[in-house]
Amino acid sequence: MVSTKRRYSSEFKQGEIELAIKLSSIKEAEMELGITKQMLHQWMYAFKNKGEINNLNSEDTKSAYSLVEENRRLQKELRILREEKEILRKAATYFSQNQK
């Protein structure tokens, strides 16, 4: 079987990158755009190296980046707090058993 390689225009790639940046996760971008994350990363890397990524630095893009970063930070903080809560729960159980 002969496989054919798809060719995408530069404008198409830039549009896909902009959409991917606005979405909250790479997994969403994969499903929404119908391209693999490897392909998307390659395009972003190529655009960044060519200096064309600067065209993507609109206020919307910066806002999307900041939201994604804040979401990651909050998820990490939530995970830590849940771990601390679990440790405290176990400690309370341990100490209540030893007081009897």
N, C-alpha and C positions, 0 to 999 in steps of 0.2 A: 504494500500500500504506500502510495506517495503522499507525504504530508506537505501541505502548503503553509508557508509562513505568512501570517497576516502583517500587513504594513499599515501603520497608522500615521496620519499627518501630525505635524508639530502642533497645530492648533487643537486637534483632537486630544493629543497627549496633555497639553496645557489645561484644557478644559476638564479632563479627567482628574488631573492633579488638584485643581481648585475644588472640585466636588469632593474628592477624597479628604482634603484638608478640612472641609466644612463638616464632614461626618465625624461622629464621635470615636469610631474605632476602625482599625484596618479591616477587621472582619466584616463590618457593615459595608465598607467601601468595596470589598471583594464581591459581596452579594449584590449590592446595588449597581455597581458598574460592570460586573461580569468579566473582570480581569483578575489575574492572580496578584497576590501581594508582592511577589518577586518582581513581576513586570512593573507594578506601580513604583516600587522602590528604585528600580533601575531608571525609570523615567525621571523620578525626582532627583536622583543622583546626577543624571546627565544634564538636566536643566540647571541644577545648582552649579555644576562645574562650568557650564557654558555662560553662566551669569544671567541666564534667562529667568531664574527663580525670583529675581528681584521684581519682575512684573507681577508676581503672585502676592507680593507683600501689601495687599490692601488692608484696610481697617477690618474688614470681615475676616480675613485670613488670620490676622493677629488676634482678633477676638476669639476665633475658633481655637487657635493654638493655646491661648490662655485658659479657655474653658477646659480643654483636654488636660492640660497640666494641672489645673486646680482639681479636676475630677480624680486624677491619679493620686494627687496628694491626699485628698479626702478619703479615698479608698484605702490607702496605706494607713492613715491615721485610724480609720474605723477598724481595720484588721488588728492593729496594735491594741486598741482599747478593748476589743473583744477578747484578746489573749489575756490582757491584764484582768479583766472581769472573771475569766475562767480560773485564773490563778488565785484570785481573791476568794472565789466561791469554794475552791478546793481547800484553801487555808482555813476558811471559816468552818468547813465541815470537819477538818482534822482537829482543830482546837476545840470544837464543841464536843467531839467524841472523847477527848482526853480529860475534860473537866468532870466527867461523870464519876 
